[in-house]
Amino acid sequence: MAPLPPPDVINATTRKKARYGYYADTKQWHLFAGDVYPPGQEQIPLRYLDHEGAPIRLGAQDPALVFEGPKPWIGFFEPFFAPLQTLHNIGIGHFEQVADDEVRARFGFEDQLLFPQLPWGLAEIRGGGFYDERFRRIDGEWYIVELEMRRTYQKMTFPLWAMMQAQKWLGITLV
């Protein structure tokens, strides 16, 4: 097993991951590139997988949630999250120092996505799993340079589940 990073590195990467959740939930997309992801770096693998390890798809025609960098990632999530109320609870990480300027981290998480435009909580998703990430120190600052989220569970309200099934059966996107 790789050695544990020093406490200041664990603190810096944990704070960076906390900002990831905060920026997503407060819809501050302009802060990701340059704060969470390294400035000017376009090639960062960002993958979101279901409990079986397959890329998540939100609708029949939607692309898989696999991105080559921050720009396409923001281009997808900014409009998708715009009408939603979200919360990302990110747990304490497990860390390994793999080089002087590189750390691997695994964070447990739970997230909630609420569709407030539908009354009575008819459309909600709640899930959880793990983020496996690689952080690199660039010019003294730690950044996420690789991210893979894998769900271990997901549940949704029945009306939303029915709409998602209809999307698959009909080959269309409703949500």
KELO-802220 format. One record per residue: x, y, z of N, C-alpha, C, CB in turn. Coordinates in steps of 0.1 Angstrom, whole numbers, plus 5000, padded with zeros to 4 digits. Atoms other than C-alpha are relative to their C-alpha. Glycine has a CB too. Example, Ala and Ser with C-alpha at 12.3 -4.5 7.8 and 13.67 -1.06 7.14 Angstrom:
500949885000512349555078500950125000499050005012/499149895000513749895071499250115008500450054986/
***
This chain:
500849885000500050005000500950125000499050005012/499349875001501250354991500050075014499550094989/500049934988502250585020498950115001501350075002/500949904998499850835035500650144998499449995015/499449875002500351195024500150085013499250084990/499949924988501351455050498650075003501150114999/501349944996498451625069499650134992500050045014/500349885008498751955049499549964986501250094999/500550045013498251765017498649945001501049894994/501450054998495251575030499050115002500049915013/500949884998493751905042499850074987500650095010/500249935012494352075009499149934990501450034993/500850085009492851794988498649985005500649864997/501350014994489951755012499250134998500049965015/500649875002489152125010499650024985500950125004/500349995014489352104972498849924996501249954991/501250085003486851824971498750065006500249855006/501149934995484552014994499550114991500350065014/500349895009484652304970499349944988501250084995/500750075011483652064942498549995003500649864997/501450014996480351984960499350135001499949915012/500649874997479752334971499750084987500950095009/500249935013480252484936498949944992501350004992/501150075008477952224920498750045006500249855000/501349974993475252284946499650144999500049955014/500349855001475452664944500150054986500950075009/500049975014475852654906501050114996498650044996/499049905003479052844905501049934990500850045013/499250085009480352664874501350074995499149974987/498949925004482752944865501249985009499750154999/498950024990484852844896500749874998499550025014/499450145001485552484886501450014992499149914992/498849995008488152554858500950105006499750024985/499149904994491052714876500149995015499750144996/499950024986490152624911499949855004498850075007/500050154998489052254912500849934990498549965000/499250065011490452164879501150104996499249974987/498949915003493852304868499750104989501349924997/500349905010493752634849500749964987500550135004/499550035013494152584812500249864996501350074998/499950145003494152204813498749954994500549925012/501250055007491652064788499849855001500050054986/500150155000492351694790500049945014501149944992/500150064987491051564823498849904999499750115012/501150105001489051234824499150025012500649864999/501149994989485751274843499049904996499550155000/500950115003483650964844499049985012500849864997/501050034990480350894862499349874996498950125000/500450145003479450524864498949965010501249915002/501150064992476450324877500649895009498949954992/499550104990476750044903500649884993498849955009/499450115007477749794876501350054992499049954990/498849955006480550024863499850054985501049894999/500349945013478750134831499850155001498749934994/500349855000478650504822498550035001500650064987/501349964998475550664834499450084988499850095013/500849935011472950784808498850055007499749914988/501249954994470151014819498849994992500250155003/501150025009468050974789500449914988499450134995/499750095011467850744758501050074990498849964993/499249935010469451014736501150085006499150094992/498949924994471751174761501349924999499650025015/498750075001475451104759500349945014501150104996/499650064988477050884785500850115008501049884997/499449904992478451084814501549975002499350015014/498650025002482051054803500550124993500449864993/499549885006483951374796501550004999499550125008/498549995002487451454783500650135007500350014986/499549884993487751784803498950085006500850084990/500949914993486152064823499050074991500850105007/501049935009484552244793498849924996500850054988/501250085003482351964781499249965012500449884992/500750034987481651864817499150115005501149975011/500849884996480452214826498950024990500950135001/501049985010478652234793498849915001500649974986/501150094997476551934803499350035013500549855000/500649994987476051984840499450145003501049975011/500649864997475352364841498650004996500850114992/501450005003472152334821499149895007499850004985/500850114994471152004836499750035015500849875000/500249974986471552124872499250135002501350015008/500749864999469952474865498749995007499950064986/501350004994466352374874500049925013499049964991/500150094989467352134902500550065013500949884997/499549984987467952164939500949885003498950035011/499150114998471051954947500750015014501049984989/499150004988473151854977500949884999499149995013/499050105001476351664976500749995014501150034990/499450024987477451525010501349914997499149935011/498750075003481151415007500749975013500950094991/499450054987482751205034501550025000499749865001/498650004997486251185048500749914990500449965014/499350085010488751055022501049905005500750104991/498950094998491150775020501150044990499649844998/498949945009494550895006501249914999500450145006/498750065002497650754991500950104993499849874992/499049915006500750954982500749914989501050065010/499450095010501850804948501250074994499049984989/498849935004504451074940500150135008500050034984/499949884992505751394955498950104997501450074997/501049905004503251594935498749934995500550084988/501250075004500451334931499549915012500349914988/500750074989497851184955498849944994499650105011/501350075003495050934950499150015012500249854995/500949994989491950984970498749934997499750155004/501450065002488650804975499150065011500049845002/500949944991485750984990498649944999499850164997/501450055001482350834999499150124999499749925013/500949885002479351054990498649955000500350074987/501450015003475651084990499550124993499149975013/500549885006473751314967498549994998500750024986/501449995002470251434962499750104989499350045013/500449915010468651584932498550015000500549954986/501449974998465251744936499650094988499750075013/500649935011463051864907498950085006499549904989/501049924993461152154924498850044991500650125006/501149965009459052224893498849905000500550024986/501150104998457051904900499650005015500549864996/500549984986454851934931500149875008498650045000/500150114990454851714963501249904999498749924997/498850095000458351574958499849884991500349955014/500250115009457251364928501249954993498950044990/498850035008460651374912501350035009500150084987/498849994992463651304934500949884997499750015015/499050115001466851104930500950015012500850014987/499050004989469051004959500949884997499349995014/499150105002472150804956501350025008500449994985/498749994993475650734969501049914993499849975015/498950085005478950574962501350065003499949994985/498649954998482550674958500550084989500949885003/499249935010484650924940501449955002500050165002/498650035001488050794930500750104992500349854994/499449895007490351074921501550005001499450135006/498649985000493851174913500250155001500849944988/499749864999495151514925501550024997499750055015/498649965003498251684913500350145004500349984984/499549874996500251974927500650074988501049995012/499549925012500752234900500250145006499050004988/499649864995502552564910499550025014499350114991/500249994985502052484947498549975004500450135004/501450024997498252424944499649864995499150114993/500550135003496452084944498750014992499749925013/501150005009493952014916499649864997500350084987/500550135005491751724905500449994986498449995002/499550025013493351584874499449874994501549994999/500750125005491251264871498949975010500949874998/501250024991487751184885499249884995499250125002/501050115004485650864885499049995012500749874997/501150024990482350854904499349874997499050125000/500750125002480850514909498949995010500949885000/501150024991477450474924499949865006498650044993/500250134994476850194948498549985002500749985014/501450015000473150274950499350124994499449975014/500849895004470450494936498649975001500450054985/501450025000466850534942499350134995499549965015/500749885005464250764927498549985003500350024985/501550014998460550844932499449934988499450145002/500750085010458150624912499750084987498849945005/500349925012456950904888501350034991499350135003/498849985008460550984878500549874994501150065010/499650135005461450614875499149974987499849895011/500950035011458350574852500450084987498650025003/499549915012459550874830501349944994500150145005/498750055005463050724828499849874992501049985012/500350135008461650384817499450034987499149915009/500649965013459450554791501150054990498950115003/498949955008462550734778500749884993501050085008/499350125006464350394773499149934990500449915012/500950085009461350224758499750084987498749975007/500449925012460450514734501250064993499150115004/498849945006464050624727500050154999500249944986/500149855000463350984737500650055013498650044998/499649944987464451224764498950095005501350084998/501149924994461751364787500550095011498949915005/499549924988463751494817501350054996500149915012/
***
